Amino acid sequence: MASFPQPVMIPTNGIEMAVHQAGPDNGLPVVLLHGFPELAYSWRHQLPALAQIGCRVLAPDQRGYGLTSRPPGMDQYDMAHLTDDLMGLLGALEIDEAVFCGHDWGGAVAWSMALLHPEVVRAVISLNTPLIPHMPVDPLTTLRTIYGSDNYMLQFQKPGEADGILARDVARTFRFFMRKNAITQSEFSAAPPEMKALNLFGSFAREEAHWRGEPLLEPDEMKVYVDTFKRTGFTGGLNWYRNMLRNWQQMDNVKQKVAAPSLMIMAEDDFILRPSMADGMEAYVPDLEKVLIRSCGHWTQQENPHRTNAIMTDWLKRRFL
């Protein structure tokens, strides 16, 4: 982690947020938002690329992760708290508006910033995570209807259960999660229904030799994640999932329209956040550009950093620089 900038601790919204920074202070602010189970370190390839084109890059460990505070209350991890954390971050750094770029859960936070706090959102870049407009049925009921009770997001709902399973052997957990070339989109489409249910507990329990794909991270990269999550555990990140119903309720009367220019980067072989999920987004995001990265799985900015960087920097230079 020697080449990754050390964080500055920023007080915001009642917590201390660890923020890794790069680029000039007068550059276009770009806030990079990680997903689960990740860290600001997941953006290690993007910080120098964005700084090189003159951006002021901010990559926080979000609430519950890394060196950032991990409040004990489960209800302190809803989208209202997560977006208010970023509002406080901008205020502390005297930044009026920024580009919000997120992957996985970070993408959901970026879209929520554009819906809840549009006045500070210069643009949105989302990796893999589409804007999913507010639905008439709550997300947990929808998941049970589509997948049954074994979907990983439903398995994560019970406090303490997934936390203990994932923390039992943190190195094994990251060897399980951080993989590439696991399955193509066409192979997943042809898979039996029980596989499409995404039963994490069942898959994780299998012998490691039967896991699909191959390790994504180099040993020194893996060590950063393992050492950090050995210290913090997984509860902070899992609490984001445990607020899915609360988030749905809070967004009930929020207008589902993103006015900011937006870039949607999709990964062809992400079988969790499938590219097809972004179909029709233009109805909610009028100024939208979409780009598909071929032969790439879920961990886009780490699996294919050069292509990710090229897409992001090209779009930012065309639109803002």
VOGU-3710 file (C-alpha; in Angstrom, 3 decimals, decimal comma):
1> masfpqpvmi> 0,000/0,000/0,000  3,099/2,196/-0,101  2,060/3,912/-3,358  -1,489/4,545/-2,155  -1,813/7,947/-0,435  -2,248/7,970/3,298  -5,682/9,161/4,442  -6,681/12,400/6,085  -9,323/12,080/8,800  -12,265/14,381/8,081
11> ptngiemavh> -15,018/14,987/10,677  -18,418/14,726/9,017  -21,984/13,971/10,095  -20,942/12,788/13,547  -18,192/10,407/12,359  -14,537/10,524/11,325  -14,055/9,641/7,656  -10,719/8,446/6,274  -10,190/10,114/2,896  -7,368/9,318/0,475
21> qagpdnglpv> -6,598/12,219/-1,858  -4,694/12,892/-5,075  -4,442/15,675/-7,635  -4,472/19,473/-7,399  -6,685/21,262/-4,870  -8,120/23,448/-7,639  -8,974/20,499/-9,900  -12,411/19,103/-10,732  -13,484/17,271/-7,545  -14,183/13,575/-8,123
31> vllhgfpela> -15,393/11,453/-5,191  -14,793/7,699/-5,569  -17,212/5,454/-3,655  -16,390/1,807/-3,057  -18,721/-1,174/-2,651  -18,888/-4,327/-0,513  -16,655/-5,774/0,805  -14,154/-3,177/-0,285  -12,267/-0,046/0,706  -11,059/3,213/-0,783
41> yswrhqlpal> -8,070/1,060/-1,767  -10,248/-0,495/-4,477  -9,670/2,741/-6,429  -5,857/2,526/-6,243  -5,592/2,351/-10,053  -7,941/5,293/-10,624  -6,476/7,889/-8,248  -3,279/8,495/-10,255  -5,086/8,340/-13,618  -7,645/10,954/-12,574
51> aqigcrvlap> -5,053/13,123/-10,861  -2,989/13,066/-14,049  -5,786/14,795/-16,001  -6,103/17,461/-13,329  -8,877/16,124/-11,097  -8,956/16,557/-7,342  -9,648/12,962/-6,340  -11,211/11,983/-2,996  -11,550/8,305/-2,122  -13,104/7,726/1,309
61> dqrgygltsr> -13,446/4,569/3,321  -17,200/4,897/3,687  -19,158/4,576/6,913  -18,441/1,219/8,558  -15,271/0,504/6,589  -11,536/0,724/7,092  -10,327/3,634/9,204  -13,676/5,436/9,064  -15,982/5,285/12,086  -18,238/2,264/12,584
71> ppgmdqydma> -21,261/3,426/14,621  -22,951/0,600/16,574  -26,565/1,283/15,568  -27,748/-0,668/12,520  -30,098/2,160/11,519  -27,112/4,491/11,181  -26,191/2,886/7,865  -29,167/3,943/5,762  -28,832/6,024/2,610  -29,692/9,211/4,460
81> hltddlmgll> -26,632/8,768/6,683  -24,387/7,675/3,804  -25,247/10,670/1,637  -25,104/13,093/4,576  -21,570/11,813/5,250  -20,598/13,008/1,775  -22,389/16,323/2,195  -20,359/16,881/5,346  -17,181/15,858/3,540  -17,737/18,454/0,828
91> galeideavf> -18,524/21,090/3,445  -15,401/20,320/5,455  -13,245/20,672/2,331  -15,167/23,741/1,081  -16,169/22,016/-2,159  -19,366/23,304/-3,757  -20,005/20,425/-6,152  -18,322/17,226/-7,285  -18,483/14,298/-9,653  -19,622/11,238/-7,714
101> cghdwggava> -18,300/7,948/-9,018  -19,347/4,670/-7,424  -19,046/0,938/-7,885  -21,442/-1,685/-6,482  -23,021/-0,144/-3,332  -20,965/2,962/-4,043  -22,897/3,319/-7,286  -26,156/3,279/-5,336  -24,783/6,051/-3,114  -23,728/8,092/-6,162
111> wsmallhpev> -27,215/7,854/-7,709  -28,763/8,696/-4,332  -26,615/11,811/-4,091  -28,046/12,922/-7,443  -31,608/12,306/-6,214  -31,318/13,625/-2,654  -28,675/16,358/-3,027  -28,654/17,384/-6,691  -27,288/20,838/-5,880  -23,817/19,397/-5,149
121> vravislntp> -23,672/16,797/-7,951  -21,767/17,947/-11,026  -22,017/14,493/-12,614  -22,443/10,804/-11,839  -20,265/7,921/-12,971  -21,485/4,478/-12,014  -19,616/1,226/-12,484  -22,006/-1,720/-12,898  -24,750/-0,316/-10,639  -27,728/1,039/-12,586
131> liphmpvdpl> -30,174/3,574/-11,279  -33,090/1,439/-10,127  -36,121/3,712/-9,736  -38,356/3,435/-6,712  -40,553/0,371/-7,137  -44,094/-0,198/-5,821  -42,991/-3,349/-3,941  -40,213/-3,280/-1,364  -36,847/-4,803/-2,395  -36,812/-7,644/0,137
141> ttlrtiygsd> -40,209/-8,899/-1,001  -39,069/-8,594/-4,603  -35,935/-10,630/-3,909  -37,915/-13,388/-2,172  -40,373/-13,502/-5,060  -37,654/-13,804/-7,702  -35,019/-15,908/-5,931  -36,567/-17,491/-2,855  -35,006/-17,076/0,567  -31,454/-18,143/-0,354
151> nymlqfqkpg> -30,335/-14,994/-2,166  -27,258/-13,486/-0,544  -28,929/-10,116/0,121  -31,619/-11,893/2,126  -29,012/-14,035/3,887  -27,285/-10,821/4,973  -30,387/-9,499/6,767  -29,980/-11,415/10,039  -27,613/-9,494/12,339  -24,548/-11,488/13,319
161> eadgilardv> -24,993/-14,452/10,984  -23,105/-13,452/7,841  -20,816/-11,328/10,028  -19,541/-14,445/11,797  -19,314/-16,596/8,685  -17,234/-14,070/6,770  -14,999/-13,123/9,721  -14,139/-16,721/10,638  -11,340/-16,858/8,049  -10,895/-13,443/6,470
171> artfrffmrk> -8,225/-14,558/4,008  -10,520/-17,308/2,722  -13,391/-14,825/2,484  -11,409/-12,549/0,194  -10,129/-15,438/-1,892  -13,813/-16,293/-2,379  -15,051/-12,796/-3,197  -12,182/-11,348/-5,201  -12,129/-13,581/-8,265  -12,115/-13,051/-12,018
181> naitqsefsa> -13,194/-15,139/-15,015  -15,764/-16,878/-12,826  -18,531/-17,218/-15,411  -19,633/-15,507/-18,601  -23,008/-13,849/-18,913  -24,169/-16,473/-21,412  -23,097/-19,308/-19,106  -24,953/-17,707/-16,224  -28,080/-17,267/-18,339  -28,026/-20,989/-19,118
191> appemkalnl> -27,403/-22,011/-15,482  -30,075/-23,799/-13,407  -32,391/-21,687/-11,205  -30,696/-22,753/-7,981  -27,434/-21,217/-9,195  -29,141/-18,000/-10,262  -30,510/-17,582/-6,732  -26,969/-16,500/-5,704  -26,844/-18,498/-2,491  -23,669/-17,123/-0,983
201> fgsfareeah> -23,682/-19,332/2,093  -23,957/-22,452/-0,042  -21,250/-21,377/-2,479  -18,923/-20,239/0,294  -19,240/-23,575/2,094  -17,888/-25,527/-0,879  -14,310/-26,667/-1,002  -12,077/-23,931/-2,376  -10,978/-26,173/-5,231  -14,548/-26,039/-6,573
211> wrgepllepd> -14,844/-22,257/-6,629  -15,196/-20,770/-10,101  -12,616/-18,486/-11,644  -9,224/-17,481/-10,377  -7,853/-15,036/-7,782  -8,034/-11,393/-8,809  -5,591/-9,794/-6,382  -1,848/-9,927/-6,040  -0,609/-11,081/-2,599  0,270/-7,553/-1,444
221> emkvyvdtfk> -3,159/-6,282/-2,541  -4,907/-9,151/-0,805  -3,006/-8,369/2,383  -4,473/-4,841/2,517  -8,028/-6,187/2,521  -7,344/-9,081/4,861  -5,449/-7,050/7,444  -8,129/-4,344/7,425  -11,151/-6,628/7,719  -9,471/-8,726/10,409
231> rtgftgglnw> -9,444/-5,529/12,434  -12,885/-4,168/11,521  -14,981/-7,233/10,778  -17,783/-7,095/8,203  -20,708/-5,761/10,242  -20,394/-2,159/9,060  -20,704/-3,118/5,407  -23,399/-5,718/6,037  -25,479/-3,088/7,814  -25,870/-1,326/4,477
241> yrnmlrnwqq> -27,853/-4,376/3,269  -29,893/-4,361/6,477  -31,234/-0,919/5,584  -32,606/-1,829/2,154  -36,199/-1,675/3,368  -35,566/1,567/5,255  -33,962/3,114/2,155  -36,960/2,111/0,048  -39,318/3,732/2,532  -37,266/6,944/2,672
251> mdnvkqkvaa> -37,228/7,299/-1,129  -40,994/6,986/-1,443  -41,649/10,643/-2,289  -38,325/11,459/-3,964  -38,532/12,436/-7,631  -36,824/9,741/-9,703  -34,968/11,967/-12,143  -31,229/12,630/-12,385  -30,493/15,984/-13,990  -26,702/15,698/-13,879
261> pslmimaedd> -24,689/14,349/-16,820  -24,084/10,664/-16,166  -21,829/7,864/-17,364  -22,858/4,224/-16,940  -19,969/1,760/-17,242  -21,176/-1,831/-17,521  -19,196/-5,066/-17,221  -20,208/-7,757/-19,687  -19,783/-10,700/-17,304  -21,023/-9,200/-14,043
271> filrpsmadg> -23,754/-11,733/-13,249  -24,901/-9,795/-10,159  -25,250/-6,327/-11,700  -26,010/-7,420/-15,244  -25,675/-4,893/-18,093  -29,291/-5,557/-19,036  -30,346/-3,994/-15,733  -29,387/-0,612/-17,207  -31,898/-0,960/-20,043  -34,331/1,964/-20,044
281> meayvpdlek> -32,297/4,131/-17,662  -32,561/7,024/-20,096  -36,121/7,614/-18,890  -34,727/8,592/-15,491  -31,294/9,888/-16,541  -31,792/11,939/-19,727  -28,131/12,952/-20,128  -26,695/9,434/-20,063  -23,811/7,766/-21,854  -23,313/4,008/-21,606
291> vlirscghwt> -20,139/2,000/-22,224  -19,725/-1,778/-22,006  -16,432/-3,372/-20,968  -16,171/-6,780/-22,620  -14,971/-9,919/-20,798  -15,058/-8,230/-17,396  -16,690/-9,399/-14,194  -17,968/-7,607/-11,115  -14,770/-5,998/-9,798  -14,490/-3,700/-12,795
301> qqenphrtna> -12,012/-1,027/-11,718  -9,666/-3,663/-10,275  -10,166/-6,330/-12,940  -9,767/-4,039/-15,953  -8,232/-0,820/-14,631  -6,757/0,377/-17,915  -10,074/0,214/-19,779  -11,936/1,694/-16,820  -9,474/4,566/-16,560  -9,615/5,246/-20,298
311> imtdwlkrrf> -13,423/5,420/-20,293  -13,599/7,652/-17,227  -10,860/10,063/-18,254  -12,145/10,341/-21,835  -15,657/11,200/-20,640  -14,485/13,679/-18,030  -12,204/15,440/-20,530  -14,988/15,642/-23,122  -17,590/16,927/-20,688  -15,764/18,975/-18,051
321> l> -12,040/19,527/-18,632
//
